[in-house]
Amino acid sequence: MRNASGAAAEGPEWLGAQVAAEMARMRHAGFRPDGEDEAMLRASLAGAQRRAELSVVAGDAQVDELALQALRTAEILEGTGLEGYVADPEVTDINVNGPDLVHVSYRDGTRRRVRPLVGSAEELEAMIRLIARRAGTPIEGSPTEVDISLPGGSRMTAALGKVTPWPVLAIRVHHTVDVVRADLVRWGMLTGDLSELLAGLARARRNLVIGGGTGCGKTTMMAAWAREIPTDERIVTVEDTYELGLYLDGIHHNVVPLRTCRANVEGVGEVTMAALTRLALRLDPDRVVVGEVRGGECVSLLDAMSQGNDGSCCTIHASSAMQIFTRLAKYASRAPEAPRREDMMYDIADAVDVVIHIGRRRSDKRRVVRSVREVTGSVESQVPASRELWASTGEGIAARTDVRLSADLEEDLRAAGVDPAVLAPRGR
C-alpha cells in the first residue's frame, strides 16, 4: 500500500499519524480544529490514499473519472449511513424526517422505511453540517435551507432551524451517466418501440421536451436520449446540478457543462438558468440541453430550437402532455422580454417537434411513458396543435395509436434507422 506521495504506507497507523500532524499544523497556525475537522481530515487523507492506490493499479494511467466521482461521494458521506443507499443504482430518493424516520424510494416504485441514521435531532444537524463541509459548501450561521451537489449528480436539500421541528434531509439520487435505453425498457418505463423512437429522435436532430411530475424519471429519460447523440457533436448542458454528466460518459468529448450558482450570504454572485441558457447560445453549440425549464430561460431555449440548434432538449414539470405547452408559455412570461402568450404559443409550435409525458401508475407508483405527441407547427384553440402518436390507456405504458406521423417526421426517423414497423399506425 502506498500513500499519496508514492511512499509505502502503514495502513491505519500511517493515517492516524498524518491526521495528527495536520491537526498540529492547524493549531500552530492559530486555528482551533474540533472533532468535525479531524473527521474531515481523516476522510480527505484516506481518499487521497485510495486515489493513489487506484493510480498504481491502473499503471499510472488516467483513472476513470466515474470511479473518482463515486469515491469522492463515498468520502463525503463516510460514516453517515447514507453512503450505501446513494451508491445503490436502484435507489432514487432518500428522505430523513428527523432522527427517527428514514424512507428510501426505489426505481420499481416501492418506498421502504429503514433504520434511523442518528440518535437525536442535534446529531442529525451535525451530520448535515459535516456533509456540507466535506462537499466544499460549509454552512454559515443558522440557515433554514441548505442545498448541496454531490459528485456524480445527486442533490441534497436540508431544512433546518425554525421552519421545522427537527432537521429534514432529502437526497435525490442520480445514476444517469451510464443509463441506456435498455435500462428504461428493463425498468418497465417504456416499450421496445418507444426506445427505438427515442433513439431516432436524437439521431434525427428533432427538438424534444420531456414532461412529468417530480421524480418521474424525466432526467433519466433525457440521459438515455443523450447517449444516442453522435459523438462528434458539440453539446452545451445547462443544469442546477451536474445530473446528466455527459462530460463524464466516455462517449461525448465536446461537452460544455454549465451549472447555476446561488447568491452568497451578501446576496451577490447568483447565476441563473436564464443567464446560462443565453451564454450557451454564444458557445457555438450543435445542441443545447437544459436540465429543467422553470422560468424565462425557455425563451432562449426555444430560440435555439428554431434557429439552427436542432436536436435540443429540456425537461419540464407538467401533469399531462398538453399541459407542457401551457407551462412553457407560463414560464416564458417570466422572461424580461415577456412575450405575449399568443406569440409564445406560435414560438412553441415553431420550435418543438415532439413532447413526451411521463407519469406514475396509481397501482404501484412505477414510472411509465404516458403519451407521445408530435407538434404540427400550427396553433389551434390558442395552443400548439399536436397529434398523439403513442397513448396510455388505463395504467399501462403508452402504445402506438392509429394516428399517422407527419411525412417529414417519418422520413427523418426512417433515415435515422428507426424500423418502419415501429412508426406504422396501429392496425395498419
N, C-alpha and C positions, 0 to 999 in steps of 0.2 A: 504494500500500500504506500502511496506517495502523497505528500501534501501539495498545495497549490504551486509551490516553487519547484517541485520535482524531487525534493529530498524525501528520504524514507520517513514515513510517519509511524507513530507508535499506537495508533487507534485512539481509544478514549483518553488515555493518558496524555497523548500529544495534544488533543483537542482541548482538554482541561487546562493545560499549561498555556496554550495560545490565548484562551479566553481570559485567564488570569493576567497575562501580560498586557492584553488590550485594556482591561479594566484598570490596571495600574497606570497605563499611559494616560487614560482619560482623567483619572484623579490628579495626576501630576499636572495636567493641562488646566486644572481648575474646575472640571466637571464633577458632578456627584451621581455617578451611574447607580441605578437601582436594579431590582430583580428583573424587570422587563428589559432593561438594556442588556443585562447578562444573557437572557434568553434569546434576544435578537442577535447578539454577537455569536452565540453558540450556533444558531441556525445558519447564519451567514457563513461562518468559517467551515461548518460541516458541508454546506452546499458547495463552497469553493473546492473543498477536498473531493467531493463526489464528481464535480465537473472535471477536475484534473484526472481522476480515475477514468472517466469516460473518454477523455482525450487519449490516454495511454492505450486503452482497449482499442480505440479507433486508429491506432498507429499515428497519432498526432494529426490525423486528417480532420477536416471541419466536422464537428459533432452536429448531428441532426438538430435543427432548430426546434422542432416539435418536442423532442426529448428534453431539451433545455427548458422549454416553456413549462412542461409538466413537472420537471424537477424544481423550478422556481416556485410554482404554485404549491408543491408539497412543502417547500421550505417555509413559505408564508403561513401555511395552515398547520404546520407541525405542532403536535401536542394539543390541538383543539378538539379533536374528534371529528372534524369536518373533512379531513383530507381524503378519507376513504370514499365518502359519498361524492365528492367533487371529481374524483378520478374514475368513478363508475360510469361507463358510457351509456348505461340505461337510465341514469338519474337526470331529471330535468330541472327540479326545483328543490330547495331545502328551506324550510320555514321554521324559525325558532321563536316561539311566543313566550318570552320569559324563560326562567331557568328550568321549568318543568315540562313544557310541551315542545316536542320536536317532531315535525312531519316531513317526510321525504316523498316526492312525487316522481313517477317513473314514466317512460315512454309509452307503456301499454295502458296508460290512463289510471293506474292504481295509485293510491296515496296511503302510506303506512306511517303509523306513529312509532317512533323508535325511542331508545333510551335517552334520558337527558344528558347534555354535554357538561353541565356545571351544576354546582350545588346552591347557588344563590344569584340574585339579580346583580349584586356587586361583582361577582365573578364573571358573569356574562358581559357586563360593560367593560371589565378589564380585558376580557378576551377580544372584544371588538376593537378596543384601542390598540391592543397588541398586533392584531392582524393589520390594522391601518398603518401602524408604524413600519411593520415588515414590508408592506406593499409600497412604501415610499410616500404615503399620504397621511402623515400623523394628524390626529385630531387635536385641534386647538380650542381651548376653552370648553364651553358646555353647549355644543350644537344640538339641535333637535333632529337633524338629518345628516347621514353620512353615506357617501357613495364611493365605492372602491372598485376599480377594474383589476381583475386578477389576470395573470398571464394566461394566454390561450383563449380569452374572450369571455370567461364567466364574469358575472357582475354581482356585487354585493351591496345591498342597501340596508341601513340600520336606522331605527328610530330610537332616540334617547331623550332623557330629561323629562320635562313637564308635560310633553304631549302624550305620554303613555305611562301606565302604572309600573311597567317594567321594560327593560330593553327588548327590542324586537329586531330580529335579523332575518333577511330574506336573500337567498342566493339563487340567481338564475344561471343554471349550469349549461354551458355551450360546448358541444363537441362537434363543431361544424366544419373544421378544417379538412377532415378526411371523409365527410359524408358524400356518398354517391347515390345515384338514382336507385340502385338495387336495394340500398338500405330503406328508402322510402317505401318500396314495394314490400320488403320483408316486415316492416313495422305496420303494414296494413293501412298506410296513409293514402296510397294511390294504386291504381292497377298498372299492369304492364303497358297497356296502350297509352295511358296518361304519362307514363315515364318516357315513352318514345316522343310524345308530343312536347314534353318539357325540354328534352334534348334538341328537338327540331327547332323550337322557338329560339334557343340560344344560338344554334349554328346558323339559322336563317336571319339573325340580327333583327328580330322583331321586338318591339318595346313591350315590356311586361310589368304589370302591377299585381302584387300578391297581397290579398287582404284576409283579415280574420281577427279573432279575438286575442286577448292576452294569452300567451303560452300555447297557441295553437300550432306552432311549427312554421311560422312564416319565414324566419331567418334560416331555419333548417332547409326548407324547400329552396330558398334563394341560393344557399350554399351548393346544393346538388345541381341547380341550374347553372351556376357559375363554373362548375367543373367541366361543363361542356363548351365553354368559350374557347376558341382556338388559342393556342399557347403564344402566338406571335402578336396578339392584340395588346394595346396599352389600356389598362383599366385603372380608373380612379375611384376609390371607395370612400364614402362619407358615412361615419358612424358616431354614435355616442361612446361606445366602447368597441375595441377591436374584436368583434364576434365572428366575422366571416373568415378572417385570416387567410385571404387569398395570397398574400405575400409570403405565406409560410407553406403553401400546399405542395411545393416542389414541382408544380406544373406550369404556373404562370410566373414569368420572370420580369415582367414590365408592369408592375402594380405599384400605385401610389396610394398608401392608406392614410386617410385624414381622420382625425378624431376631435370632437368638440372639447372645449375646456370651460369649466365653471369659473365664475369670478372668485377672487380670493377674499379674505376677510375684510379687505378695504373696499370690496365691491368693484374691483377692476380686473382686467385680464380675461373676461369672458370671450369665447369664440363660439359662435352659434352654428347650427346646421345650415342656416341660410347663407352665412358668410362663407362657409366651407364649400357649399354647392356652387356658389359663384366662382370661388377660387378654382374648383375642379374644372370648370369650363375653360379656364385660362391655362391649364396644364397639358393641353394637347391630347385629350383622351380619345380613344376609339369608343369607349363606353363609360358612362357614369353610373355607379351603383350606390344608391342611398339606402342605408340600413333601415331607416324608418322615417317616413314623412309625417310630420305633425304640425307644420307651420308654413310660413311663406317660402321656404326653400322649394316647395313643389313648383313654384312659378319658374325658377331657374331650371329645374329638372325637366319640366315639360318643354321648355325652350330647347334644351339639349336633345330631347327625343325627336323634336320636329325640325332640327336644324343641322342634322348630319351625324349626331352621335347615336346612330341606330343600334338597337340591341341593348339599350339601357334598361334599368330595372329599379324598383323600390318596393318596400312593403308599407302597409298602412292598416290601422285599426278600422275594422268595418264588420258589421253583423250580417251582411249579405253582399253578393256580388254587385247588385245595383247600388247599394249604399257607398261603394267605393267611389263612384262618380261624385256624389254629393259631398263626401268627405274631402275629396281633392279640391272641390270648389270652395268649401268652407275654409280649408287651410290656406288657400290662395288669398282669401280676404284678409289674412294676417300679414301679407307682404306689404312693404312700404308703398308699392305702386298700386295695391288693392284694385285689381281689375274687376270690372263689373261681372256679376255672376253669369249673365248671359254670354259675355265674351269668354269667360273661363270655360264654360261648357263646350264652346266651339274649339277652344285650345285643347281641351282634353280629347275631344273626338278626333282632332287632327294628329295628336301626338301618340296616344296609346293604341296599341294593336290588340292586346289580349289582357283580360283580367282573370285571375284565379282566386277563388274564395275557399278558405279552409275553415272548418268548424269542428266541434266535438260532438260525438254521438251521445245522446242522453243516457243510453243504457250503461255504457262502460267508460265514458269520457275519452275514448280513443280519438285521436286526431285524424280526420279524413278530408279529402278534397270534396267539396260540396257542389261546386259549379265552375265551369269554364265558359267565358263569353268572348266572342270576337267583336271588337268595336268597328262599326261600319264606316265611320268617318263623317256621319251626318248627325244632326240633332233633331230629336223628336220629343214633343211634350216637355221641352226645356231641359232634357237630359240627353247625353250622347246615346245614339241608337246602337243597339248591340243585338247579337243573336246568340242564344245559348247552345253551345256545341256539346257540352257534357253537363248532365244534371243529376242530382241525387234525388231518389225517391225514398221517403222514409228515412231510415238510419244509415243506409248504405253509402258506399263510395260512388261518386259521380260516374255515370255510364253514358256512352255515346247516345245522342238524341237523333231524331230524323231530320235535323236541320243541316243543310249543306254549308261547308266553309265557302268563303268568297273564292273566286277563281285565283286571285292574286296570292292569297294566303296558302291555298292548297298547292299552287305551283311552287312557291318558295319552300314549303315544308317537304315536298317530294324531292326537290333539288338538294335539300339538307339531309336526305337519306331516310325520311320517315316512310314506313311501309304504307302504300296506298290503302290497304285494307283497314288500317287504323283510322284513316281520315274519312272513310266511306260512311255515309249516314246509316243509322241503324235500320236493319231490314232491307237494305239495298245491296 
